[in-house]
Amino acid sequence: MIRRILVANRGEIAVRIIETCAKLGIETVLAASAADMRAVPARRADRVVCIGPAAPAQSYLNASAIVAAAVEAKCDAIHPGYGFLSESIVLAAKAREAGVIFIGPTQAQLAGVGDKLRARELAVAAGLPVVPGGAARTVEEAEEIVARIGCPILIKAVGGGGGRGMKLLLDPKDARATIALAAAEAEAAFADGRVYLERFVAQGRHVEVQLLGDGENVIHLGDRDCSIQRRYQKLVEEAPAPGLDGGLRARLHEAAVAFGRALAYRGLGTVEFLVDAARGEFYFLEMNARIQVEHPVTEAITGLDLVAEQIAVAEGHKMRLAQDDVSFRGHAIEFRINAEDASRDFLPSPGTVTRAAFPAGEGVRVDTHVEAGSAIPPFYDSLVAKIIVHGADRAEAMARAARALADCRIEGIATTLDLHRALLADAEFRRGGVDTAYFPRFWRA
Amino acid sequence: MNLTREDVQEIVGLLDQSAFDELRLETDKLKLVLRRSGAGGWTQESETRAAEPVVLTQAAAKDAAPDVALAPGTIAIRPPLMGTFYRAPKPGAAPFVEVGSAVEPDTAIGIVETMKLMNSVSAGARGIIEAIPAQNGEFVERDRVLMILRLTP
């Protein structure tokens, strides 16, 4: 039985986890860096442990310090949130050795989905469609793949992430030089020169399916559309994905559950797909083995508390839900408010918030760690608040969003609030179902 | 006591039916102001209170960066925004510049990482790098002298 949880994260997700723990009667100990000792999460937790200086490498990314803090504070479990060490095999292993529950999947599952090539192989084995392509150990192998699938091709580092080591190949005659360059960059950045090649799909929607498993049974909690992105960073998410043909939606759900079952997945996980809605086709991209930033839109339409479900399966309980217990109601949209100046090429804007007035009322939820006086330190990501709206349908959700965004005031730092207000007024966004090419086009216009 | 999201939702629901435009609520843990907005919705402003946090371990305090004196004919290169200063494009790579390097105004001399974004720092003037007071990996404020540049014609 979990009585006390070490929350090994910061920002809004730390507050979010603490809130559910308080409802469940679970004590919380926050593992905070020196920069966050006076922040809102530290004031909301029952206790606070300083795990190191502000630099993430010495605090939030320090698995030994986190496990030591959990042991010292006599915690039964560690909740890693998202980002930082949330998908770290090292943290999961160290926690296990110390007799502390890691709230997340098993080490084998983390290893399986953490390596892109292995995840792709697992997906193929589970019968999921993947983007045409393959791994190459030599330039000759890579050239053979180029000849087989044709350009444009995206060359990715096997050990990479976040866009690093990625190269776009438009012309087969550049194949040799581009592949050699990608492999060299991958070797330098990740000490792993392996690359794989994938057909570049320019017109696609990013749709993901939320899974919950207990190690035997796996169910889905519906889908989310995350196509509104800037440089692979999501800005707006919706549930359900707007305008998907019912048959295609059902096939996405089935594919995600098949993948989760093949892994005998335990915990919360998200299977990401690239969807070609016009052709009714989709491809497996990757699986995220953690709670996601955008989980509140799923909570809004299912009425579930995903953190509570996550804790329950981590305790070793069978899932409390069967697929038929999950029903979907209405439409939800999340807007990520970042401390960035969109008018100056999204320049980060750390500083001190002088005023924070957030929208409240029916169908409006705000997840934040910010109030008047809060510091936005330069060491961490720029997420300040998530505004989540829910309505009986997408039109009602958008009407609530318009009012919520109009009412929101954050002063003292630059934020992306105005960007979201402009987005909400755009006809193409209002129609729904845009692909990943939409946002860069909207922002340039 | 702390209020949950659902508690606040319920209070707003009650207020909505009332003639009031503002509610101020104070507990030992929280100060909350709810206001009716122009558009007919509600806004909330909160202040989370807590006693001094219960600190179980404490990291060592960071040493303050020493002041740097500038000789005539030299200028200081400072970061464009606060963040973590790196002298090389990636771990293990050679630094952008060393003491004695000749630079042009647009020569990159380092990187400042702010909120996970890498921002290049350029020399800003033509000259020779005379000293590098900032350490690789150091957290730097806007006024920190990263390098001292001896101006050349």
Interface residues (C-beta under 8 A of the other chain):
Chain A: E19 A22 K23 S33 A34 M37 R38 V40 A42 R43 R44 R47 V48 V49 C50 I51 G52 P53 A54 A55 S59 A69 E72 A73 A188 A189 A339 E340 L347 P348 P350 R355 A356 A357 F358 P359 A360 G361 E362 V364 R365 V366 E371 A372 G373 P378 F379 Y380 D381 S382 R403 A404 A406 D407 C408 R409
Chain B: N2 T4 R5 V8 Q9 V12 G13 D16 L34 R35 S37 A39 G40 G41 W42 T43 Q44 E45 S46 E47 T48 R49 A50 P53 V54 V55 L56 T57 Q58 A59 A60 K62 L81 M82 G83 T84 K90 A93 T114 M115 K116 L117 G137 F139
